[in-house]
Each structure stands twice: as C-alpha cells, then as structure tokens.
Amino acid sequence: MSTDPKVWLAALMSIGIYSYLYKENPIFRVCEHLYLGLSLAHLAVMGWTNVRDLGFKELGKGNVLVLIPMVLGVLLFMRFSPKNSWLSRYSLAYLMGVAGAVTITGVIDAGIISQIRGAITPLTSLDSVVALICNVTAITVFFFIIGSTSKTQQGKNWWFERLIRWSSTVGRFVLMISFGAVFGTTIMARLGLFIPRLRFLLGDWIHLIPSVK
Amino acid sequence: MQLKQTRVIWLVLVVIVLLPLIKPLGLPLGPSPETEAAYQFIDKLPSRSITIMDLSIAPSSEGELWPMALAIGRHHMAKGHRVIVTTFIPDGVMYAEKLKEVAEKEFGYKYGVDILVLPYRAGGETALVALADNIRQAYDRDQYGRSLSELPMWQDITKIEDIALVSCYTAGDDHLWLARHVWAKHKVPCLGGVIALSAPEAIVYFQNGQLVGLISGVKGAAYYESKIGKPGLAVQSMDAQSLGHAYLLFLMIAGNIVFWTSKRRNLEKRPAGGD
C-alpha cells in the first residue's frame, strides 16, 4: 500500500466521489465542493497569470495598446452593477464579433466546402454507395414541406412526394444508427474515465496491480 | 426497488472492470486505420523535425487523452523530433510539464534545444489562430518566463509552415480548429487525438484528408502504444474496457427484451374495447 499522503488523499477523494453511486451523502458533498473549489482556484490563478503577463507587464514596457483589452475586460464585471450593467455589452459585443469573424472564415472552408467535397466521391465502392444513400436519405428527413400533404390533398407530384416520404423513413433509420454510434462512443468515453480511476486505486494506492507510467 | 437495481448494475460493472485489471485476459486489439495513418505519418517524419503538441487535457479527460499524448510524445522523441508543447486550457499546463519530464528523463532531451513548453493562452480558437497566423508574435516567453529568443530551438521557427506536424489532444474542438486554421489556411499537417465521444464527428475530417491521422479514446491510444512497442496505460485498460462494453451491451439487449415482453403482456391484459 502507498505511503504517499498525496496518493492517499487522491484515493479517498475518488472513493468519496464514487460514494454518490450508493446514495447522496455528506462525504460526497465535501469532495464535490473541494473539487469545484480547487478547479476554480486553479482557473483563477491561470487567468491572473495571463492578465499579468499579457497585460500589466506589457503596459509596464510602455505598450499602451493593451489598455484596450484590459478596459474591455474590466467592463465585463459591470454586469454585477445593475445600474451600469449596460457597459458590459460593449465587451460582449466585441468578444462575439471577434469569435464570429474568426470562426466563420474557418468554418466555411474546412467545415462546409471541404465536407461537401469529401461527400462527393465516385461510386466505385460499396462504401461510397452506402454513404451516398445515407447522406441523401438523412437530408430528406428535414424536408418538412415536401411529402407532408395528406393522401386526400395529393397533387400531380404525388409520386415525388411519396419518394421523399419513403426516403425520409429510411433517413430516420440512418439517423438512429448514427445516434446509436454516438451513444456507444459516449459509453466508451465514460468507461474510459472510470477505468483509470480504478487502475489508480488498485495500482498506485493499494499496489494490487503493477503501476504503469 | 429501482434504486436497488441501479446499485446492483453499478456493483456488477465494478466487478467486471476490476477483474481484467487484476488478471489481464489479453484480448486482441481490432484494427484502427486512422491510428495506423497517424503512426505512419509520424514515423516517416525526418529526424529533428519540429512538431507542436497541443495538450488540452484536463483531469476529467486524462484517462483517455494522456495515454495517447504520452505514446505519441514517446514516438516523436524516439525518432528524434523536436517537440513544442502548448495548451489552450489552464489544466493542460501540468500535462505539458509531465511530458517535458518524460522527454528529459527517458530520452535525455535538453530544454530549449529539443523540447519547449509554451504557456497557456486563453481564448481557445482565437488563441490558436494567433499561433497559426504569427507564431512569433503570439508567444515571446516560455512557460517559465524565459525569453524565447534566448532558446536555440526557437531560432528555427519563423512561421507555422516551419512546423512538420501540429497535433492536439482534446475533449473539446481543438481538432476542428486545427482543420480550419492550420490545415485549411497554411496546409500544415494536423493530427487529432480526441475522446471517444468526439470520434464520430472527428472521423470525417480524417476521411476528407484534413487530419493526417486520428486517435480516438482508449482504443486508439492502446493501438498506438502497441505500435511503438511500449504497452502502457491504455493497453492495460483495454480488457476492462472490452468487458465493460460487453456488459453494457448485454444490459441494453436485456432491457429491450424486458420492455417489449412487458408491453406485450400489458396489451394482452387490457380488456377488449376499452382503455
């Protein structure tokens, strides 16, 4: 068994957090609040380091331009003053504007055009045929106008509407399969978090299994 | 009654996951083409190439991301690549320092010559854009406050195009940012290391050639560890992971059977002609 107090503390905290699986209890509460407090304290220290290094130190060197982001940062805190909370909107507007501008330029190319280009492939393999069918049928699930008329209101395009209806039924299955895949990977991810904790308890704490570094 | 059932389910899961950790079963690892592509790309990089590793890892994602970052870091070091470690989340700093420690102790890397730790930058995607568009302007000091101009490794970097590979290890969207701002704009090869949850979204970026490789979850990490011949944290977890999945699959199937049979029984019990 480990003699390191840090390992003991980590082990007891882990067990404290997992005690919630039995039922809500004061030990879990203590561990939960400690975790949140430590995370926020770490975040605050890192944030302050950034403000100090990129703000105050630069200002000390005579770079007055850094005053602009610093003032915008201070204005964000005006939200706590009901009378002056409107001032924080300038900072938020700036943040949203920059984030939007930065993201949109990248998203159009890498997230839309490249994805469409990637989806259009020659039908030379079974994979590409399946991908095409899945793509088209999944898109038709979101055709809310076409195919929605009832049988009594069928017009001259009834065959087209029927095709869309059939396609959207297939598309619903495609979506369900993809949601299933996402659910499966979620389970994988959660087990991926749980197993290392057990490994830590068995390995680093009670030395029942070899501790791999 | 339901609470008791939940406790039993958890207890059985703990036992099922514990046993293979104590006595490994050695279940085979399935193929992973996207991890293989990542391995091949890194393996072919010339010695002394400069690579960036964005370790946006937090304790909540450590179990999945740290083993893969460690395996890829070791591969880079075994091939003699120079590594710049950075992060875009505050917790990532401690993993960057852990990797630096591995480099120095296991591979005899010299700080500033073979490995460099850049400090955490707030701003997420905008911080990465700053790095991609003008790396020298984005950083002037390292994690320890030393001027980067004093470090020999920094002399060989003037722009992002000097970097042979940018990889990220993230529970967020860093791999998408790389595809958007490093690959799309600068055509610098990018590699994604993601948690299993992000894999369905990230894989299309690999299939479209925007990422040269993709490592997802513990499975991807285990595959990479076995490729570099150093089984570690991920390989040790794989048996437990596989048995855990099998158990959950069994629960899903059993749950569905119970649901459908009870639904049928209720229908049969319902009196004819009324609710």
HADDOCK unambig.tbl for C-alpha pairs under 7 A between the chains (distance, minus, plus):
assign (segid A and resid 22 and name CA) (segid B and resid 7 and name CA) 6.48 0.50 0.50
assign (segid A and resid 43 and name CA) (segid B and resid 90 and name CA) 6.15 0.50 0.50
assign (segid A and resid 46 and name CA) (segid B and resid 90 and name CA) 5.98 0.50 0.50
assign (segid A and resid 99 and name CA) (segid B and resid 126 and name CA) 6.93 0.50 0.50
assign (segid A and resid 102 and name CA) (segid B and resid 126 and name CA) 6.64 0.50 0.50
assign (segid A and resid 106 and name CA) (segid B and resid 180 and name CA) 4.48 0.50 0.50
assign (segid A and resid 106 and name CA) (segid B and resid 181 and name CA) 6.01 0.50 0.50
assign (segid A and resid 107 and name CA) (segid B and resid 180 and name CA) 6.30 0.50 0.50
assign (segid A and resid 109 and name CA) (segid B and resid 184 and name CA) 6.99 0.50 0.50
assign (segid A and resid 110 and name CA) (segid B and resid 179 and name CA) 6.19 0.50 0.50
assign (segid A and resid 110 and name CA) (segid B and resid 180 and name CA) 4.99 0.50 0.50
assign (segid A and resid 110 and name CA) (segid B and resid 184 and name CA) 6.15 0.50 0.50
assign (segid A and resid 118 and name CA) (segid B and resid 208 and name CA) 5.16 0.50 0.50
assign (segid A and resid 182 and name CA) (segid B and resid 197 and name CA) 6.58 0.50 0.50
assign (segid A and resid 182 and name CA) (segid B and resid 200 and name CA) 6.56 0.50 0.50
assign (segid A and resid 185 and name CA) (segid B and resid 196 and name CA) 5.21 0.50 0.50
assign (segid A and resid 185 and name CA) (segid B and resid 197 and name CA) 4.80 0.50 0.50
assign (segid A and resid 186 and name CA) (segid B and resid 196 and name CA) 6.79 0.50 0.50
assign (segid A and resid 186 and name CA) (segid B and resid 197 and name CA) 4.84 0.50 0.50
assign (segid A and resid 188 and name CA) (segid B and resid 196 and name CA) 6.18 0.50 0.50
assign (segid A and resid 189 and name CA) (segid B and resid 195 and name CA) 6.28 0.50 0.50
assign (segid A and resid 189 and name CA) (segid B and resid 196 and name CA) 5.16 0.50 0.50
assign (segid A and resid 189 and name CA) (segid B and resid 197 and name CA) 5.74 0.50 0.50
assign (segid A and resid 189 and name CA) (segid B and resid 217 and name CA) 6.71 0.50 0.50
assign (segid A and resid 191 and name CA) (segid B and resid 241 and name CA) 6.52 0.50 0.50
assign (segid A and resid 192 and name CA) (segid B and resid 63 and name CA) 5.84 0.50 0.50
assign (segid A and resid 192 and name CA) (segid B and resid 64 and name CA) 5.71 0.50 0.50
assign (segid A and resid 192 and name CA) (segid B and resid 218 and name CA) 6.31 0.50 0.50
assign (segid A and resid 193 and name CA) (segid B and resid 61 and name CA) 6.78 0.50 0.50
assign (segid A and resid 193 and name CA) (segid B and resid 63 and name CA) 5.16 0.50 0.50
assign (segid A and resid 193 and name CA) (segid B and resid 64 and name CA) 6.81 0.50 0.50
assign (segid A and resid 195 and name CA) (segid B and resid 237 and name CA) 6.55 0.50 0.50
assign (segid A and resid 196 and name CA) (segid B and resid 63 and name CA) 5.39 0.50 0.50
assign (segid A and resid 209 and name CA) (segid B and resid 22 and name CA) 5.86 0.50 0.50
assign (segid A and resid 212 and name CA) (segid B and resid 232 and name CA) 5.87 0.50 0.50
assign (segid A and resid 212 and name CA) (segid B and resid 233 and name CA) 5.93 0.50 0.50
assign (segid A and resid 213 and name CA) (segid B and resid 232 and name CA) 6.76 0.50 0.50
assign (segid A and resid 213 and name CA) (segid B and resid 233 and name CA) 6.92 0.50 0.50
